[in-house]
Amino acid sequence: MCGIVGYIGHREAFPIVIKGLQRLEYRGYDSAGIALYDGNQINLSKTKGKVEDLKNKAKEISQAGSIGIGHTRWATHGVPNDVNSHPHYSNSGNLVIIHNGIIENYEAIKQELTKRGYTFQSDTDTEVLINLIEEVKKTEDVKLGKAVQIALNQVVGAYAIAVFDKEKPDEIVVAKLGSPLAIGIGEGEFFIASDASPFIEFTNNAVYLEDEEMAIIRLGKEIKLRKIKDDAVAYPRILELQMNLEEIEKGGYDHFMLKEIYEQPRAIKDTYRGRLLADQGLIRMAGIDLNMEKFLNANRIIIVACGTSWHAGLVAEYIFEDLARIPVEVEYASEFRYRNPVITDKDVLIAISQSGETADTLAAIKLAKEKGAFVFGVCNVVGSSIARETDAGAYTHAGPEIGVASTKAFTTQITVLTLMALKLAKAKGSFSETKYREYLSELETIPNKVEKSLESNALIEIIADVYKESTNCLYLGRGYNFPVALEGALKLKEISYIHAEGYPAAEMKHGPIALIDEQMPVFVIATKKGHYEKVVSNIQEIKSRKGKIIAIVTEGDEQVKDLADHVIEVPETLESLTPLLTTIPLQLLSYHIAVMRGCNVDQPRNLAKSVTVE
Ligand code: AGP
């Protein structure tokens, strides 16, 4: 998830673009860049680091010009460095582009362009796109707008782009599919941005492009809106924005955490984009393909992580053993690194980390590598320390997670780990083609089912109000949902400061049931798939001791509804995929309770987003 900004009008573009990028840094902050046209040439500056670093570096170029584009990057292809930063030039130096999104088929296009003599300075998909546009412009002998339209019909993926041509510097061409793009309409000036925060102080009139729409923005003219697919005329819908700046940065949500909870359908889809090819019965993961033997011949898989990532690792243990029949053990990185573990070169270690900077996880990786193990990373930050330390890996594409409480990181980690387990299960032949295809198809339905689970938000807010003054809570789950119970308890603890414990539901009888009374809310995950009848028995044990029961159930469940004080429904899915759905109500529940208790949801007390110290 990156931030793009553009300006064309009667003011100096530089200060507008720079300030706009600063407002979009919450979307990504690996690197930043700007390109300006001063009436004679394009002046471009870009650098690894934040917009503040760009401001310093841009002192080396002319900052004149009233047309400019800028970009703040969240790396997905190519590590964060100067050369991979946007904007990117075409080979001729005439065209320049900024891009938020992922071009899935960029390698094939790059090969074809290379054959035609194009060269590439960076590892990015974006540089491929701008040279495809240039190639089309040349071979079809068309203007920039038409070249963009033709080129975009050859790419697969997601994009919000802004392109300009120094040979026609009175226009900027923009296009959108899957990533947001807003056009601010001022008096004799236009603004382009990923959201309205860069231009809300200049105008509150905006056009939000729809998917598969593009626009040619020309000074002194009306915006020309087109359908990318067939160049058909589209009609701009000008909105008068009422939101203020802070609301816009949070996408209209009150907190980043809530925004990130609601981003999960998109984040899960972006994470399997280009990897899950259900209709072809394929899972494409280079990090696994290139190291398949290591996984298949491993004595075991050791998963190391901390916090929420450790809970994702626990879910992975169930998935890998259940589907791929590979022995797995899950370790707290902080314990693993100090207990003098037995590690051999027949072990595969999977390190899970949203930030890619967690000190204990990094140390566990180094220990495992010293002892000869193969180390695979699952990170959300491209080029992070853990991503660079591991032998191979697979990124989640959740985009920046700003809220300290991890939400979309958890579900996208599970998505990557599920893809890995399915790929290994297929390679081992540990289950039938039919079952394999069933999993692939069901995984594709998850974003919509997460969307459906989010629809219980209003009900969850009502339930949160009932239990917001609790001093202790229990979370129970069985099988795949035991880790979800742990994760739900962690969410509540870390943002509402209420003590909560997660337990395997069957463990109640071994002690915790002594805690049950009318003051003890018990959140029970009781979905149809996964020891349902056993969990119902646990619920009855709690009820007979007057415990308050809030149950997460499969939609349409009538049995638990008669037993519990509250039920929250999630759509039915395969047992191994239920964590992707059952965690949603627990995220929302902890969020609403924390808000009602006046807690600082995005920056809870005593916590940091990334624990880079021991
Ligand atoms: C989860 O909500 C917490 N923010 C914390 O437990 C976090 O998951 C843990 O610190 C691990 O961080 P990482 O995923 O960046 O390694």
Residues whose N, C-alpha, C, O or C-beta is under 5 A from the ligand:
A	BS01	AGP	C306 G307 T308 S309 I352 S353 Q354 S355 G356 T358 V404 A405 S406 A608 K609 V611
